[in-house]
Amino acid sequence: MRLVKRLVVVLTSVMILGVIVIIGLLVTQIARTPGPIGLPDTVSLPEGARAQAVTLSRDWVIVLTEDQSMLLFDRRSGALSHRLDLTGAAPENTATD
């Protein structure tokens, strides 16, 4: 009977310590604020281009334009690195009514 009593005390202690650790981890993770996003000071779109959507990645700022092109800007400098034409990439709608 003493063995069972000791096991219950040990189990209760372990459970209490586990709850304290979980609460402590939750508090430290929730209180942590994410770091600032590093963005270039300016991103200059080519003449006549209008942004439709902007996506941020680790190394690039990706801008989708209304004329169906994708502009890849370097995230550190803001310089235009690549321009991709997406007009040929979209499949035609072949559904019939």
Backbone as JSON, one array per atom type, in Angstrom:
{
  "sequence": "MRLVKRLVVVLTSVMILGVIVIIGLLVTQIARTPGPIGLPDTVSLPEGARAQAVTLSRDWVIVLTEDQSMLLFDRRSGALSHRLDLTGAAPENTATD",
  "N": [[0.82, -1.19, 0.0], [2.02, 1.18, 0.69], [3.7, 1.58, -1.45], [1.93, 2.15, -3.56], [0.86, 4.54, -2.62], [3.14, 6.17, -2.65], [3.66, 6.14, -5.4], [1.39, 7.5, -6.36], [1.83, 10.04, -5.23], [4.23, 10.74, -6.53], [3.39, 10.7, -9.22], [1.44, 12.75, -9.15], [3.09, 14.95, -8.52], [4.74, 15.03, -10.78], [2.82, 15.6, -12.75], [1.95, 18.15, -11.91], [4.34, 19.62, -12.2], [4.63, 19.34, -14.97], [2.38, 20.76, -15.96], [3.06, 23.31, -15.07], [5.39, 23.76, -16.59], [4.33, 23.69, -19.21], [2.56, 25.89, -19.14], [4.43, 27.91, -18.67], [5.95, 27.77, -21.07], [3.96, 28.46, -22.94], [3.41, 31.12, -22.16], [5.9, 32.39, -22.64], [6.17, 32.01, -25.41], [3.92, 33.27, -26.5], [4.31, 35.87, -25.67], [6.49, 36.65, -27.14], [7.51, 38.79, -29.68], [7.38, 39.02, -33.24], [10.23, 39.57, -35.39], [11.14, 42.59, -37.2], [10.11, 43.08, -40.6], [12.35, 43.12, -43.18], [12.43, 45.47, -45.6], [12.94, 46.99, -48.84], [13.67, 50.5, -49.29], [12.42, 51.78, -51.45], [10.49, 50.64, -54.22], [10.49, 50.7, -57.54], [8.19, 50.66, -60.03], [8.09, 49.66, -63.5], [7.51, 51.94, -66.24], [4.14, 52.66, -66.76], [3.2, 50.31, -65.59], [0.97, 48.72, -63.37], [0.41, 47.75, -60.11], [-1.01, 44.68, -59.11], [-0.93, 42.68, -57.21], [1.12, 41.98, -54.37], [3.81, 40.11, -53.16], [5.82, 38.88, -50.55], [8.96, 37.42, -50.18], [11.79, 35.57, -48.9], [14.1, 36.54, -50.23], [13.12, 38.13, -52.25], [10.89, 40.68, -53.55], [7.87, 40.29, -54.89], [5.94, 41.34, -57.53], [2.84, 41.31, -59.0], [1.48, 42.38, -61.98], [-1.12, 44.32, -63.61], [-1.01, 43.93, -66.33], [-0.46, 41.26, -66.72], [2.16, 40.35, -65.95], [5.05, 39.35, -64.07], [7.04, 40.82, -61.69], [10.19, 40.7, -60.32], [11.79, 41.88, -57.6], [14.84, 42.7, -56.0], [15.16, 42.11, -52.58], [16.81, 43.47, -50.78], [18.02, 45.68, -52.13], [16.01, 46.73, -53.75], [16.05, 46.81, -56.47], [14.98, 46.03, -59.8], [15.05, 42.75, -60.76], [14.18, 40.56, -62.35], [11.85, 40.02, -65.0], [8.88, 38.5, -65.77], [6.75, 37.26, -68.25], [3.42, 36.46, -68.04], [1.32, 35.86, -69.7], [1.26, 33.75, -71.57], [1.29, 31.63, -69.86], [-1.11, 31.05, -68.66], [-3.77, 28.74, -68.75], [-6.1, 28.12, -71.39], [-9.63, 28.68, -71.23], [-11.55, 26.02, -71.67], [-14.05, 25.09, -71.19], [-17.4, 24.2, -71.9], [-20.6, 25.66, -72.28]],
  "CA": [[0.0, 0.0, 0.0], [2.92, 2.34, 0.72], [4.2, 1.75, -2.81], [0.88, 2.82, -4.32], [0.78, 5.91, -2.11], [4.3, 6.9, -3.19], [3.46, 6.31, -6.83], [0.4, 8.56, -6.55], [2.49, 11.32, -4.91], [5.18, 11.03, -7.61], [2.61, 11.04, -10.41], [0.86, 14.08, -8.94], [4.18, 15.93, -8.61], [5.14, 15.12, -12.2], [1.75, 16.29, -13.47], [1.99, 19.57, -11.55], [5.51, 20.2, -12.88], [4.34, 19.38, -16.4], [1.46, 21.87, -16.21], [3.82, 24.55, -14.88], [6.27, 23.91, -17.75], [3.51, 24.03, -20.38], [2.11, 27.28, -18.99], [5.6, 28.77, -18.88], [6.26, 27.81, -22.5], [2.93, 29.24, -23.62], [3.59, 32.54, -21.85], [7.08, 32.91, -23.33], [5.97, 32.01, -26.86], [2.91, 34.26, -26.85], [4.84, 37.2, -25.4], [7.55, 36.97, -28.09], [7.05, 39.5, -30.87], [8.21, 38.7, -34.39], [11.16, 40.61, -35.82], [10.63, 43.43, -38.28], [10.33, 42.6, -41.96], [13.27, 44.0, -43.89], [11.96, 45.84, -46.93], [13.68, 48.09, -49.44], [13.04, 51.82, -49.1], [11.53, 52.02, -52.59], [10.4, 49.69, -55.34], [9.98, 51.5, -58.66], [7.6, 49.87, -61.1], [8.35, 50.19, -64.83], [6.55, 52.92, -66.76], [2.84, 52.13, -67.19], [2.83, 49.09, -64.86], [0.14, 48.94, -62.19], [0.49, 46.56, -59.25], [-2.26, 43.99, -58.78], [-0.68, 41.94, -55.97], [2.51, 42.01, -53.91], [4.16, 38.99, -52.3], [7.15, 38.99, -49.98], [9.68, 36.19, -49.88], [13.02, 35.84, -48.15], [15.06, 37.29, -51.04], [12.47, 38.89, -53.32], [9.57, 41.3, -53.48], [7.27, 39.86, -56.15], [4.79, 42.19, -57.87], [2.06, 40.9, -60.16], [0.92, 43.59, -62.56], [-2.38, 44.16, -64.31], [-0.75, 43.49, -67.71], [-0.09, 39.85, -66.65], [3.59, 40.09, -65.83], [5.53, 39.22, -62.7], [8.28, 41.56, -61.52], [10.95, 40.24, -59.16], [12.69, 42.91, -57.11], [15.74, 42.28, -54.92], [14.6, 42.6, -51.32], [17.73, 44.4, -50.1], [18.28, 46.92, -52.87], [14.81, 47.25, -54.4], [16.26, 46.86, -57.92], [14.27, 45.04, -60.6], [15.98, 41.69, -61.15], [13.61, 39.73, -63.4], [10.48, 40.3, -65.43], [8.33, 37.32, -66.42], [5.47, 37.46, -68.91], [2.54, 35.37, -67.65], [0.17, 35.73, -70.6], [1.28, 32.43, -72.17], [1.28, 30.6, -68.82], [-2.48, 30.77, -68.22], [-4.46, 27.84, -69.66], [-7.35, 28.64, -71.95], [-10.85, 28.12, -70.69], [-12.14, 25.18, -72.71], [-15.34, 24.59, -70.73], [-18.54, 24.56, -72.74], [-21.82, 25.94, -71.49]],
  "C": [[0.87, 1.26, 0.0], [3.45, 2.64, -0.69], [3.19, 2.5, -3.67], [0.77, 4.27, -3.9], [1.95, 6.75, -2.65], [4.16, 7.13, -4.69], [2.46, 7.42, -7.14], [1.02, 9.92, -6.27], [3.46, 11.7, -6.03], [4.44, 11.44, -8.87], [1.99, 12.43, -10.29], [1.92, 15.17, -9.07], [4.6, 16.13, -10.07], [4.09, 15.86, -13.01], [1.75, 17.78, -13.16], [3.17, 20.26, -12.22], [5.27, 20.32, -14.38], [3.41, 20.53, -16.76], [2.19, 23.2, -16.07], [4.73, 24.8, -16.08], [5.47, 24.32, -18.98], [3.02, 25.47, -20.3], [3.27, 28.25, -19.21], [5.98, 28.88, -20.35], [5.23, 28.62, -23.28], [3.12, 30.74, -23.39], [4.79, 33.11, -22.6], [6.89, 32.96, -24.83], [4.95, 33.06, -27.28], [3.47, 35.67, -26.67], [5.91, 37.61, -26.41], [6.95, 37.66, -29.32], [7.95, 39.15, -32.05], [9.11, 39.88, -34.76], [10.59, 41.41, -36.97], [10.98, 42.82, -39.64], [11.23, 43.61, -42.66], [12.79, 44.25, -45.31], [12.84, 46.93, -47.5], [12.93, 49.4, -49.24], [12.04, 52.11, -50.21], [11.59, 50.86, -53.56], [9.75, 50.47, -56.46], [9.48, 50.58, -59.76], [7.97, 50.48, -62.45], [7.22, 51.11, -65.28], [5.28, 52.22, -67.24], [2.39, 50.88, -66.44], [2.03, 49.47, -63.62], [0.12, 47.65, -61.38], [-0.9, 46.0, -58.99], [-2.13, 43.24, -57.47], [0.81, 42.02, -55.65], [2.72, 40.84, -52.96], [5.59, 39.17, -51.82], [7.73, 37.62, -49.77], [10.97, 36.57, -49.18], [13.96, 36.74, -48.92], [14.42, 38.24, -52.04], [11.23, 39.62, -52.83], [8.97, 41.02, -54.85], [6.01, 40.7, -56.37], [4.13, 41.61, -59.11], [1.36, 42.14, -60.68], [-0.36, 43.28, -63.3], [-2.19, 43.71, -65.76], [-0.17, 42.07, -67.75], [1.41, 39.61, -66.72], [3.96, 40.04, -64.35], [6.9, 39.89, -62.62], [8.94, 41.09, -60.23], [11.97, 41.31, -58.79], [13.57, 42.31, -56.02], [15.26, 42.9, -53.63], [15.51, 43.61, -50.63], [17.85, 45.73, -50.82], [17.03, 47.54, -53.48], [14.94, 47.31, -55.91], [15.49, 45.74, -58.61], [15.26, 44.02, -61.11], [15.47, 40.88, -62.34], [12.22, 40.24, -63.75], [10.0, 39.09, -66.21], [6.96, 37.64, -67.0], [4.6, 36.24, -68.61], [1.39, 35.15, -68.61], [0.12, 34.35, -71.24], [1.15, 31.32, -71.15], [-0.12, 30.21, -68.4], [-3.16, 29.83, -69.22], [-5.75, 28.47, -70.17], [-8.53, 27.97, -71.31], [-11.53, 27.33, -71.8], [-13.49, 24.61, -72.29], [-16.45, 25.07, -71.66], [-19.77, 24.75, -71.87], [-22.93, 25.01, -71.84]]
}
